Amino acid sequence: MEAEQVSQLRQIADQQRRINRILKERFENEPNEELRDLIRSITFLNRLHAKTLDRETGLIPVNNYEYTSQEGMVEQSEAWLKALEEGRNLFAGRFSEVDGLCVDHAFFKVDGRFHLIYIRLEACNMWQELGMGNFGHASSQDLLNWEIHQPVLPVIPGSWENTHVWAPHVFQHDERYWMFYTGVNENACQAINAAVSTDLVNWERVSKEPLIIPPWGLWAPEHFSNCRDPFVLKDDDGFYCYYTGYVKETSQYCVGIAYSNDLINWEDRGYSIVENSTEVPPESPFVIKRGGIYHLFYTSYTHGTVVATSTKPDSGFCDVSGDGFQVLQGVTASEFLQDEDGQWYMTAITHETNHFHFIEFYRLEWPEHTGGTFKVVPVRSQV
């Protein structure tokens, strides 16, 4: 292909992305859900077409396995266009910003409104391509219609968390909101910090340095290092933080565990190896204490959202055997919430080819006994 042709195709791809940014600015908080979903669909198609041109002009290496071939991208866009022509809404009940994707997130409720604080990125992109430089924030009364708020907690140039912020977890304590999150540098070295707020808008970091780094981990600022996806459990004797780690001595992935009585000073409590995630990371740990049993939900890249249990908060976690192990197949980064009326909710990231990721919402019913099967029903299907 001639250099002039390459330049023209790249210009067309850039124009498609510029169109998306215009649509995002004008329709991000469109109150008509059907219209907003139509606009989202158009921006996703534009992104996919632009990525096809990126492949054609060599901006995506031929051996890049994160994206399909040009033929695959054309097939995907054709299927989406056919759905639009038939009047189907492929993205109803699947949260994302216009022209955006969502992955790891916090899910909580304040004064009758559900809130999400989430990793955000332009759709059809990988984190290696664009910095995840702040968190998105949205709220809703019904889990269907969402208001997008201003992003929060940007990265700090020149610091140890200068490139990305990942995997927020938010809870209330002592009349403040606490957000534990992963800070990431230019080498994808990860560490855990926290920020506090009184209004969910203005956040102040509690430390200039990481609060948690695994002393047993394969960890150094100069290379990719696993220390991410924090979750904090308030227990009878204090706070426990669970996170994704990697054991240097045994070359195994694990769930790291730390303890604190003030949320600032943390002591290492080692790690837990879960059977089904030693060669792939057990991501997005979320622990619920119920009936004296600690239920550790996490992402297994083989099985989806799964669960392990223990009678102790800092050791002894074993994957549940049988059908009760798998909570929901094919999803990642689940969060859990019990409403005021006792109803349990679960979120999960669902995925489309070529990096389109969405947050979906489910009603959850616990099994009658530990190890039983969870019942998970999409909120959208009950409307």
Long-range contacts (C-beta under 8 A, 24 or more apart in sequence): 1-56, 1-57, 6-57, 6-58, 9-53, 9-56, 9-57, 10-53, 10-54, 10-57, 10-59, 12-50, 12-53, 13-49, 13-50, 13-51, 13-53, 13-54, 13-57, 14-50, 16-46, 16-47, 16-49, 16-50, 17-46, 17-47, 17-50, 17-122, 19-46, 20-46, 20-47, 20-98, 20-99, 20-122, 21-99, 23-98, 23-99, 24-97, 24-98, 24-99, 24-100, 27-98, 28-97, 28-98, 28-148, 29-147, 29-148, 31-145, 33-92, 33-144, 33-145, 34-89, 36-98, 37-89, 37-91, 37-92, 38-84, 38-89, 39-98, 40-91, 40-96, 40-98, 40-99, 41-80, 41-84, 41-89, 41-90, 41-91, 43-98, 43-99, 43-123, 44-80, 44-91, 44-99, 44-123, 44-124, 44-356, 45-77, 45-80, 45-81, 46-99, 47-99, 47-122, 47-123, 47-124, 48-73, 48-76, 48-77, 48-80, 48-124, 48-354, 49-73, 49-77, 50-124, 51-124, 51-354, 52-77, 66-126, 66-355, 67-354, 67-355, 68-353, 68-354, 72-353, 72-354, 73-354, 76-352, 76-353, 76-354, 91-358, 92-380, 93-144, 93-360, 93-361, 93-378, 93-379, 93-380, 93-383, 94-350, 94-358, 94-359, 94-360, 95-138, 95-146, 95-358, 95-359, 95-360, 95-361, 96-123, 96-357, 96-358, 96-359, 97-136, 97-138, 97-148, 99-123, 100-136, 101-125, 101-355, 101-356, 101-357, 101-358, 102-136, 102-349, 102-357, 102-358, 102-359, 103-332, 103-333, 103-349, 103-357, 104-166, 104-167, 104-168, 104-229, 104-283, 104-284, 104-333, 104-349, 105-168, 105-333, 105-335, 105-347, 105-349, 105-359, 106-168, 106-169, 106-170, 106-179, 106-335, 107-335, 107-336, 107-337, 107-345, 107-347, 108-170, 108-171, 108-337, 109-337, 109-339, 110-200, 112-141, 113-139, 113-140, 113-141, 114-139, 114-140, 114-141, 114-143, 114-337, 115-139, 115-170, 115-200, 116-146, 116-359, 117-152, 117-168, 117-170, 117-179, 117-200, 118-168, 118-359, 119-165, 119-166, 119-167, 119-168, 120-151, 123-355, 123-356, 124-354, 124-355, 124-356, 125-355, 126-355, 127-164, 131-155, 131-163, 131-164, 132-164, 132-165, 132-166, 132-184, 133-163, 133-164, 133-165, 134-165, 135-165, 135-168, 135-181, 137-200, 137-201, 143-345, 143-361, 143-379, 144-379, 144-380, 144-383, 149-201, 150-201, 152-200, 152-201, 152-203, 153-179, 153-181, 153-195, 153-203, 153-205, 155-183, 159-183, 159-208, 160-185, 160-189, 160-191, 160-209, 160-210, 160-221, 161-185, 161-191, 161-193, 162-186, 163-188, 164-188, 166-190, 166-228, 166-229, 167-228, 167-229, 167-230, 167-284, 167-333, 169-230, 169-231, 169-232, 171-232, 171-234, 173-234, 173-263, 178-232, 178-263, 179-203, 180-230, 180-231, 180-232, 180-241, 181-230, 182-227, 182-228, 182-229, 182-230, 183-210, 184-228, 185-221, 187-221, 187-222, 187-223, 187-224, 187-225, 188-223, 188-224, 188-225, 189-219, 189-220, 189-221, 189-222, 189-223, 189-224, 189-225, 190-225, 190-226, 190-227, 190-228, 191-225, 191-227, 192-227, 192-228, 192-230, 192-241, 192-243, 194-263, 194-264, 206-263, 206-264, 207-264, 211-264, 211-266, 212-241, 212-243, 212-256, 212-258, 212-266, 214-245, 214-246, 214-256, 214-268, 214-271, 215-268, 216-245, 216-247, 216-248, 216-249, 216-268, 216-270, 216-271, 217-245, 217-246, 217-247, 217-248, 217-256, 218-246, 218-247, 218-248, 218-251, 219-246, 219-248, 226-253, 226-281, 227-256, 228-283, 229-283, 229-284, 229-285, 229-333, 231-284, 231-285, 231-286, 231-287, 232-263, 233-287, 233-289, 233-294, 233-313, 235-289, 235-313, 237-261, 239-263, 240-269, 240-287, 240-313, 240-314, 241-266, 242-285, 242-286, 242-287, 242-296, 243-285, 244-281, 244-282, 244-283, 244-284, 244-285, 245-271, 246-281, 247-271, 247-273, 252-278, 252-279, 253-277, 253-278, 253-279, 253-280, 253-281, 253-282, 254-278, 254-282, 255-282, 255-285, 255-296, 255-298, 255-317, 257-313, 257-314, 257-315, 259-314, 269-314, 269-315, 270-314, 270-315, 272-296, 272-308, 272-310, 272-315, 272-316, 272-317, 274-298, 274-308, 274-317, 274-318, 274-319, 275-318, 275-319, 276-300, 276-302, 276-303, 276-306, 276-319, 276-325, 277-301, 283-332, 283-333, 284-332, 284-333, 284-334, 284-335, 286-334, 286-335, 286-336, 287-313, 288-336, 289-313, 290-366, 291-370, 293-370, 297-327, 297-334, 297-336, 299-331, 299-332, 299-333, 299-334, 301-332, 303-329, 304-328, 304-329, 304-330, 304-331, 304-332, 304-348, 305-331, 305-332, 305-334, 305-346, 305-348, 307-374, 309-370, 309-371, 320-370, 320-371, 321-371, 322-371, 323-372, 323-373, 324-367, 324-370, 324-371, 324-372, 324-373, 324-374, 327-374, 327-376, 328-362, 328-374, 328-376, 331-360, 336-364, 345-379, 346-376
